[in-house]
Amino acid sequence: MEHVHLAETLRALVSAHGVPGAQLAVHRAGATVHAVAGGTRAGRSDIDEDVPFAFGSVTKTVTATVAMQLVGDGDLELDAPVTGYLPELAGSAVSGLRRITLRHLLGHVSGLVSDHELDDDADPSLRRYVASVADSDCVAVPGSVFSYSNTGYVLVGRVIETVTGLSWWEAVRAFLAEPLGLGLTRLDDPRLAVGHLVSAGRATSVDALLAASWAPAGGLAGTAKDLVALALAQAGAGPEEVLDPTLGALMREPVGPVPFGLAGAWGLGCALHDGPTGWWAGHDGTLAGTSCSVRYDPATRTVVALNTNGSNGMALWADLLTELARHGLVVGGTTPLPPDTGSAPDPAPFTGDYVNGATRFRVREQRTGDLLVEDGTGFVATLRLRADDVFSVRHVGADHGTHQGRFLRDARGEVESLQLSGRLARRVAAGPQRLSVGA
C-alpha cells in the first residue's frame, strides 16, 4: 500500500473508531512507510513519527530479547531452574517455583499466578517483588498449560538484573536500545501520547498507570519505528552482534501448550500467528486508554506496527489488518474457530468462582442463558457458550469486540477451570444458578 493510501486509511479508521491518535509503520521489501493521524490528546493533530506511546505488554518482547541475548552469551540457560539466578526464591518451600525455568517464564507456561502485586509501593524494586512471590502457590505444574503471566516477566527482569549487575532498565538501554538506535522510554516521560477511554464516541483522557515493579512486563514506551527496528532484529535482519539470527529463530519456536484464544502458538517472548508463509510473530499490549500491536513475517521480513491512544485501539487494529489484506498484505492471524454445530449447553454447571492468585472471576448465569463474568476491578463481560465449552467474550459497557476463551474439565468430566484472556483460573466454588437481575 502506498504512503498516501496508508495515511488515508489510518485517518479514516481513527475517525471511525473515535481514537484520538495513531501511529503506524509498515516495512515491506526493504522500505518502511509511516503514517500518523490525530493527536496526543483528543482534539489535537500533533502526532508525528517521534511521539512515544505506551507499549503495555509489548514490553515483554523487549525483556525477552534481552534475556535471549544473555542466553546467546552463555550467561543464562533456558532450561536451568531460575531459582539459581534468583536468590530471593532459593529458600522457597513451593515445589512448583523450584521447577520453573527461563523457557517456562518466556513462554507463559510457568504455572505462576498472572498478576501478583506488592502490598505497597514503599519499595517497588524487582528484588522485593520476587521475594514476595516466594510463598505464592502456582496455578499449574510448570510446563503443563499456557497461562499468561505478568508475574513471570517481572521474574525475567530480575534474572536480567542479577546476571548483569545492572537494573532492568539499564540493561534494556545498554544491550538493546542504544545498539539498535531505539528511542525507548518509560511511562513517566512527559512526551507520551495521553491515553483515552473511548465509549459511545466520547474520548476521556486517563493516565497509563502501571505498578513500578511491573516494568519488565509492561513499563516501556516508544514509537512504531522502534517496533519495526526491534522486529527486524528478531527476524534476523538486524546487526548480528546485537541478536544472532539463530536466537531470533529460537524465540519463534512454539513452547508447546496452546495459548487458546490469543494465538496459534507461543514462542519465547512472542505470540505466533498462522500466515501464508508460516508463523507471523508479534505481540499486543494495552494499558488504560492505549494499545500497541506489532506483527512480523521472518520469511519476507515484513513488519506492521501500530500505536494508538484510545481504549478501542485493538478494534482499529483488526480493521486495519482487513484493509491491508484488501491491498494485498495479508498479516498472519489466529486460526478461526470451526463452526459451532451443537446446541448451546446448560450454563448452570459452569457457574462459580475461578481463582488465579488474588484475581477471582465470578461466573453467573443470566436470564438470557448466557454467562456473566466479573473480577471486582470493573471488568464485566458476557460469555456466550458453545457446545464444545468454548465461549465468546463481549465486554459490557465498552466498545470492544469479541474474543474467545474456554472452560476445561477434569478426568471425570467436571468443569475445573477456565482460560480467559490467556489466564488460567481454577474453580474453587460453585455459584448460584442464576442472577437475580439481568436481561
C-alpha positions in Angstrom: 0.0 0.0 0.0 1.4 3.4 -1.0 2.0 6.1 1.6 -0.9 8.2 0.5 -3.3 5.3 0.7 -1.9 4.2 4.1 -2.3 7.6 5.5 -5.8 8.0 4.2 -6.8 4.6 5.6 -5.4 5.4 9.0 -7.1 8.7 9.2 -10.4 7.1 8.3 -10.0 4.4 10.9 -9.1 6.9 13.6 -12.2 8.8 12.8 -14.4 5.7 12.6 -13.3 4.4 16.0 -13.1 7.7 17.8 -9.4 7.1 18.7 -7.7 10.4 19.4 -4.4 9.5 17.6 -2.5 6.7 16.0 1.0 6.0 14.6 1.6 3.3 12.0 4.7 1.8 10.3 4.8 -0.8 7.6 8.1 -2.3 6.5 8.0 -4.2 3.2 10.5 -5.1 0.5 13.2 -3.3 2.4 11.4 0.0 2.8 9.4 1.5 5.7 6.3 3.6 5.2 5.0 5.7 8.1 1.5 7.2 8.7 0.1 9.2 11.5 -3.3 10.6 12.4 -4.8 12.7 15.2 -3.2 14.0 18.3 -1.6 13.2 21.6 -4.8 14.4 23.2 -8.4 14.4 21.9 -9.0 17.3 19.6 -5.3 17.8 18.6 -3.4 16.9 15.5 0.1 16.8 16.7 1.1 13.1 16.3 4.3 12.5 14.4 6.7 9.6 13.9 8.7 10.5 17.1 5.9 10.7 19.6 6.3 7.8 22.1 3.3 5.7 23.0 2.9 3.3 25.9 3.7 -0.3 24.8 1.9 -2.1 27.5 2.6 -5.8 27.2 4.7 -5.4 24.0 7.3 -4.5 26.6 7.6 -8.3 27.2 9.1 -8.9 23.8 11.9 -6.4 24.7 12.5 -8.1 28.0 12.6 -11.5 26.3 15.1 -10.2 23.7 17.5 -9.0 26.3 17.2 -12.4 28.1 17.9 -14.2 24.8 21.0 -12.0 24.3 22.2 -13.3 27.7 21.4 -16.9 26.6 23.5 -16.3 23.5 26.4 -15.0 25.6 26.3 -18.1 27.8 25.2 -16.1 30.9 21.8 -17.8 31.1 20.5 -21.3 30.4 16.9 -21.7 29.1 16.3 -25.0 30.9 18.0 -24.4 34.3 15.8 -23.6 37.3 15.6 -19.8 37.7 16.0 -20.2 41.4 19.7 -20.5 40.6 19.6 -16.9 39.3 17.1 -15.6 41.9 18.5 -15.7 45.5 15.1 -14.3 46.7 13.5 -17.7 45.7 16.3 -20.0 46.8 14.6 -20.9 50.1 11.0 -21.2 48.8 9.1 -24.2 50.0 6.8 -24.1 47.0 7.9 -27.0 44.9 6.5 -25.6 41.7 8.7 -22.5 42.0 11.8 -24.6 42.2 11.0 -26.3 38.9 10.4 -23.1 36.8 12.9 -22.4 34.1 13.6 -19.4 31.9 11.9 -21.2 29.0 8.8 -21.6 31.1 8.8 -17.9 32.0 9.3 -16.6 28.5 6.6 -18.9 27.1 4.0 -18.3 29.8 3.9 -21.9 30.9 5.5 -21.4 34.3 2.2 -22.0 36.2 2.8 -18.8 38.1 -0.1 -16.6 39.0 -0.9 -14.0 36.4 -0.9 -10.7 38.2 0.9 -10.8 41.6 1.1 -7.4 43.3 3.1 -6.0 46.1 1.2 -4.9 49.2 2.5 -1.4 48.9 4.9 0.7 46.8 7.3 1.7 49.5 9.9 -0.3 47.8 8.9 -1.2 44.2 12.2 -2.9 43.4 12.2 -6.1 41.4 14.2 -7.7 44.2 11.4 -7.1 46.7 8.8 -8.1 44.2 10.4 -11.5 43.6 10.9 -12.1 47.3 7.1 -11.6 47.8 6.5 -14.3 45.2 8.4 -16.9 47.2 5.4 -18.2 49.1 2.9 -18.0 46.3 1.2 -21.2 45.2 1.3 -22.0 41.5 -1.9 -22.4 39.4 -0.5 -25.2 37.4 2.5 -27.6 37.1 5.3 -25.8 35.2 5.2 -26.7 31.5 1.7 -28.3 31.7 -0.6 -25.5 30.5 -0.4 -21.9 29.0 -1.4 -19.2 31.5 -0.4 -15.6 30.6 1.7 -14.2 33.5 2.9 -10.7 34.1 4.4 -12.1 37.3 6.7 -14.3 35.2 8.1 -11.4 33.2 8.9 -9.5 36.4 10.9 -12.6 37.3 12.7 -12.4 33.9 13.5 -8.8 34.6 15.0 -9.7 37.9 17.0 -12.5 36.4 18.5 -9.9 34.0 19.4 -7.7 36.9 21.2 -10.5 38.9 23.1 -11.7 35.9 24.2 -8.3 34.5 24.6 -6.3 37.7 22.5 -3.6 36.1 18.9 -2.5 36.7 16.5 -4.0 34.2 16.1 -0.5 32.5 19.8 0.0 32.3 20.2 -3.4 30.7 17.5 -2.7 28.1 19.2 0.6 27.2 22.8 -0.8 27.1 22.1 -4.2 25.4 19.3 -3.3 23.0 18.0 0.3 22.8 21.4 2.0 22.2 22.9 -0.6 19.8 19.7 -0.6 17.7 19.1 3.2 18.0 15.7 2.7 19.6 14.1 5.7 21.3 12.6 3.6 24.1 11.5 5.4 27.2 9.3 4.9 30.3 5.8 5.7 31.3 6.8 8.9 33.2 8.1 10.6 30.1 6.0 13.8 29.6 6.2 13.4 25.8 3.9 10.3 25.9 0.7 10.4 23.9 -2.1 10.6 26.5 -4.3 7.5 26.8 -8.1 7.9 26.4 -11.1 5.8 27.4 -13.4 5.7 24.4 -17.1 5.0 24.8 -20.2 6.0 22.9 -18.0 8.2 20.6 -16.5 10.2 23.5 -12.8 10.1 24.5 -11.8 10.8 28.1 -8.2 11.2 29.0 -6.7 8.7 31.5 -3.3 8.1 33.0 -1.4 5.0 31.8 -1.0 3.5 35.2 1.3 0.6 36.0 2.9 -0.5 39.2 6.6 0.3 39.1 7.5 -3.2 40.0 5.7 -4.5 36.8 8.0 -2.5 34.5 9.6 -5.6 32.7 6.1 -6.8 31.9 4.6 -3.5 30.6 6.5 -0.4 31.5 8.1 0.7 28.2 7.1 3.2 25.6 8.3 4.1 22.2 7.3 4.6 18.5 6.1 2.4 15.7 9.5 2.8 14.0 11.1 1.4 17.2 8.9 -1.6 17.0 9.9 -2.1 13.3 13.6 -2.0 14.2 13.2 -4.5 17.0 11.1 -6.8 14.9 13.7 -6.7 12.1 16.4 -7.6 14.6 14.3 -10.6 15.8 13.7 -11.6 12.2 17.4 -11.8 11.5 17.7 -8.5 9.6 19.5 -6.6 12.3 23.1 -6.4 13.5 24.2 -9.9 14.4 26.3 -8.6 17.2 23.0 -7.4 18.8 21.0 -10.5 18.2 22.2 -13.6 16.4 19.6 -14.8 13.9 19.6 -18.2 15.5 18.4 -16.7 18.7 15.6 -14.9 16.9 14.6 -18.2 15.3 14.7 -19.8 18.7 12.3 -17.2 20.0 9.8 -18.3 17.4 9.8 -21.9 18.3 6.5 -22.9 19.9 6.8 -23.8 23.6 4.1 -26.5 23.5 0.8 -25.8 25.4 -1.7 -23.9 23.3 -2.4 -20.2 24.2 -6.1 -20.7 23.5 -7.9 -17.5 22.4 -4.7 -15.5 22.0 -2.7 -17.0 19.1 -2.0 -20.2 17.2 1.1 -20.8 19.4 3.5 -19.0 21.7 7.3 -18.7 21.5 9.9 -17.3 23.8 8.6 -13.8 24.1 6.2 -13.6 21.2 2.8 -14.8 20.0 2.8 -16.9 16.8 0.0 -16.4 14.3 -0.7 -18.5 11.2 0.3 -16.8 7.9 0.6 -17.6 4.2 4.4 -18.4 4.6 4.3 -19.7 8.1 4.3 -18.1 11.5 4.0 -14.4 11.9 5.4 -13.3 15.2 4.5 -10.4 17.4 2.7 -9.1 20.5 -0.2 -6.9 21.6 -0.3 -4.6 24.5 -2.8 -2.4 26.3 -2.8 -0.1 29.3 -5.6 2.2 30.3 -6.6 4.1 27.2 -3.8 2.8 24.9 -3.0 -0.1 22.6 0.1 -1.3 20.8 0.4 -4.1 18.2 3.3 -5.5 16.1 3.5 -8.4 13.7 6.4 -9.6 11.5 7.0 -12.3 9.0 10.5 -13.6 9.3 10.3 -15.2 5.8 9.7 -11.9 4.0 10.9 -9.5 6.8 7.6 -7.7 6.5 6.6 -5.8 9.7 3.4 -3.9 10.7 3.4 -1.9 13.9 0.6 0.3 15.3 0.3 2.5 18.4 -3.0 4.2 19.5 -4.0 6.3 22.4 -7.6 5.0 22.6 -9.1 2.1 24.6 -10.7 0.6 21.4 -7.4 0.7 19.5 -7.5 -3.1 19.2 -10.7 -2.9 17.2 -9.0 -0.3 15.0 -6.1 -2.8 14.6 -8.4 -5.5 13.5 -10.0 -3.3 10.8 -6.5 -2.1 9.7 -5.5 -5.7 9.1 -8.6 -6.2 7.0 -7.8 -3.0 4.9 -4.2 -4.2 4.4 -5.4 -7.5 3.2 -7.6 -5.8 0.6 -4.4 -4.2 -0.7 -2.5 -7.5 -0.9 -0.8 -7.5 2.5 -2.1 -10.5 4.4 -0.9 -10.4 8.0 -0.9 -13.6 10.0 -3.8 -14.0 12.4 -5.2 -16.6 14.7 -6.9 -19.6 13.2 -10.7 -19.0 13.2 -12.8 -21.4 15.3 -14.7 -24.1 13.4 -18.5 -23.5 13.3 -20.4 -24.5 16.4 -22.7 -27.3 15.2 -24.1 -28.3 18.6 -26.9 -26.8 20.7 -25.9 -24.4 23.5 -25.2 -26.2 26.7 -26.9 -25.7 30.1 -24.9 -22.8 31.7 -25.5 -23.9 35.3 -22.6 -26.4 35.5 -20.2 -23.6 34.6 -21.2 -21.0 37.3 -19.0 -20.4 40.2 -15.8 -18.7 41.3 -12.5 -19.2 39.5 -9.2 -18.1 41.1 -5.8 -17.1 39.8 -3.8 -15.7 42.7 -5.6 -12.7 44.0 -7.8 -12.5 40.9 -11.3 -14.0 41.4 -13.6 -14.4 38.4 -17.2 -14.7 39.4 -19.3 -16.5 36.7 -23.0 -16.3 37.0 -25.9 -17.3 34.7 -28.0 -14.5 33.1 -31.7 -14.9 32.3 -30.7 -14.9 28.6 -28.9 -18.2 29.1 -25.5 -16.5 28.7 -23.0 -16.2 31.5 -21.7 -13.0 33.1 -18.2 -12.8 34.5 -16.7 -10.1 36.7 -13.5 -9.8 38.7 -14.2 -7.0 41.1 -12.0 -4.5 39.4 -14.6 -3.2 36.9 -14.2 -5.9 34.3 -17.6 -7.3 33.4 -18.3 -9.4 30.3 -20.9 -11.6 28.8 -19.8 -15.2 27.9 -21.7 -16.9 25.2 -21.2 -20.7 25.4 -20.7 -23.1 22.6 -21.3 -26.9 22.7 -17.6 -27.6 22.9 -17.1 -25.5 26.2 -15.7 -22.6 24.2 -17.1 -19.1 24.8 -17.0 -15.7 23.1 -16.3 -12.7 25.4 -18.1 -9.4 25.0 -17.2 -6.6 27.4 -20.2 -4.9 29.0 -20.4 -1.1 28.7 -17.4 -0.7 26.4 -16.7 -0.5 22.7 -14.8 -3.8 22.5 -15.2 -6.7 20.1 -15.3 -10.3 21.0 -12.5 -12.8 21.6 -12.6 -16.4 22.7 -11.9 -18.4 25.9 -12.8 -21.9 27.1 -13.7 -24.0 30.1 -11.6 -27.0 30.9 -12.8 -30.3 32.5 -11.1 -32.9 34.7 -10.9 -36.6 34.1 -14.5 -37.1 35.4 -15.9 -34.5 33.0 -16.4 -31.9 35.7 -15.6 -28.2 34.9 -12.4 -27.4 36.8 -11.0 -24.2 35.3 -11.4 -21.5 32.7 -9.0 -19.8 30.3 -9.9 -16.2 29.9 -7.6 -13.6 28.2 -4.9 -16.3 28.3 -5.1 -16.7 32.0 -5.9 -20.0 33.7 -8.2 -19.8 36.7 -9.1 -22.8 38.9 -12.7 -23.3 40.0 -12.9 -23.0 43.8 -16.6 -23.0 44.4 -19.9 -23.4 42.6 -22.1 -20.3 42.5 -25.8 -19.6 42.4 -27.5 -20.9 39.4 -29.0 -17.6 38.2 -28.5 -13.9 38.7 -31.5 -12.3 40.5 -31.3 -9.5 37.9 -30.2 -9.3 34.3 -31.5 -9.1 30.8 
